[in-house]
Amino acid sequence: MGKIFRPSSRESSILSKIESTKEHMRRLAISRVRECSEPLANGVATKLIENNLVETTNKNGLEEQLQKCLDKLSRLDDFEVDYQVAPFRNLVPQPQIVSLYVTAFVIEKLINHKDVVDIFGSDEEIYVTINQQVKKYMPL
């Protein structure tokens, strides 16, 4: 018969603190999006085009869509954010929530925009490119 794991109060306390810290960092990242959404949208759009991950007819239109995505992210509740990123949750081991949300937006929604010709590269490449810009504009 297998052993049943019952964490002690100390272990439970540590696990609880780890979870609350993760949740705090997530909320902090989402709230900081408001402060830097314009330069972040510009940086992400530029890098996606420079790295040949997105082919577009209008860079300003792409930037505008990313800006709307970031503004929407700052107003969504936790359930809606989790719903949007669910298909990409296992993309990387410890994803940054803003990067993951923008990646999901680019892959699922932006492909249908009139200014976007095509999206190239793997999901991981798109995430890494977006995450580099998020780290640049939103250091934690």
PEZI-V827236 format. One record per residue. N is the residue number from 1. RES is the residue in three letters. PSI is psi in radians with two decimals (none if undefined). OMEGA is omega as a letter, one per 40 degrees, with the letter a starting at -180 (NA if undefined). Layout:
N/RES/PSI/OMEGA
N/RES/PSI/OMEGA
//
This chain:
1/MET/2.40/a
2/GLY/2.67/i
3/LYS/2.40/i
4/ILE/2.21/a
5/PHE/2.09/i
6/ARG/1.82/a
7/PRO/2.51/i
8/SER/3.02/a
9/SER/-0.57/i
10/ARG/-0.80/i
11/GLU/-0.72/i
12/SER/-0.70/i
13/SER/-0.76/i
14/ILE/-0.79/i
15/LEU/-0.69/i
16/SER/-0.73/i
17/LYS/-0.68/i
18/ILE/-0.82/i
19/GLU/-0.74/a
20/SER/-0.57/i
21/THR/-0.74/i
22/LYS/-0.79/a
23/GLU/-0.67/i
24/HIS/-0.78/i
25/MET/-0.65/i
26/ARG/-0.86/i
27/ARG/-0.66/i
28/LEU/-0.78/i
29/ALA/-0.78/a
30/ILE/-0.68/a
31/SER/-0.50/a
32/ARG/-0.23/i
33/VAL/-0.65/a
34/ARG/-0.65/a
35/GLU/-0.51/a
36/CYS/0.45/a
37/SER/-0.67/a
38/GLU/-0.94/i
39/PRO/-0.56/i
40/LEU/-0.78/i
41/ALA/-0.72/i
42/ASN/-0.80/a
43/GLY/-0.75/a
44/VAL/-0.80/a
45/ALA/-0.78/a
46/THR/-0.83/a
47/LYS/-0.65/i
48/LEU/-0.65/i
49/ILE/-0.79/a
50/GLU/-0.66/a
51/ASN/0.14/i
52/ASN/0.65/i
53/LEU/-0.45/i
54/VAL/2.26/i
55/GLU/2.19/a
56/THR/2.74/i
57/THR/-0.24/a
58/ASN/1.81/a
59/LYS/-0.64/i
60/ASN/-0.64/i
61/GLY/-0.71/i
62/LEU/-0.79/i
63/GLU/-0.71/i
64/GLU/-0.72/i
65/GLN/-0.71/i
66/LEU/-0.65/i
67/GLN/-0.76/i
68/LYS/-0.69/i
69/CYS/-0.81/a
70/LEU/-0.69/i
71/ASP/-0.70/i
72/LYS/-0.71/i
73/LEU/-0.69/a
74/SER/-0.24/a
75/ARG/-0.16/a
76/LEU/2.68/i
77/ASP/3.00/a
78/ASP/-0.70/a
79/PHE/-0.79/a
80/GLU/-0.68/i
81/VAL/-0.82/i
82/ASP/-0.66/i
83/TYR/-0.73/a
84/GLN/-0.66/a
85/VAL/-0.07/a
86/ALA/-0.79/a
87/PRO/-0.29/a
88/PHE/0.16/a
89/ARG/-0.60/a
90/ASN/0.34/a
91/LEU/-0.77/i
92/VAL/2.78/a
93/PRO/-0.84/i
94/GLN/1.44/a
95/PRO/2.59/i
96/GLN/2.24/a
97/ILE/-0.68/a
98/VAL/-0.79/i
99/SER/-0.73/a
100/LEU/-0.73/i
101/TYR/-0.78/i
102/VAL/-0.66/i
103/THR/-0.81/i
104/ALA/-0.71/i
105/PHE/-0.81/a
106/VAL/-0.79/a
107/ILE/-0.71/a
108/GLU/-0.69/a
109/LYS/-0.75/a
110/LEU/-0.46/a
111/ILE/-0.49/a
112/ASN/0.02/a
113/HIS/2.56/a
114/LYS/-0.49/a
115/ASP/-0.24/a
116/VAL/2.13/i
117/VAL/-0.90/i
118/ASP/2.80/i
119/ILE/2.24/a
120/PHE/2.97/i
121/GLY/2.89/i
122/SER/2.91/i
123/ASP/-0.67/a
124/GLU/-0.73/i
125/GLU/-0.73/i
126/ILE/-0.78/i
127/TYR/-0.82/a
128/VAL/-0.75/i
129/THR/-0.79/i
130/ILE/-0.74/a
131/ASN/-0.61/i
132/GLN/-0.72/i
133/GLN/-0.67/i
134/VAL/-0.75/i
135/LYS/-0.61/a
136/LYS/-0.76/a
137/TYR/-0.31/a
138/MET/1.09/a
139/PRO/2.45/a
140/LEU/none/NA
//
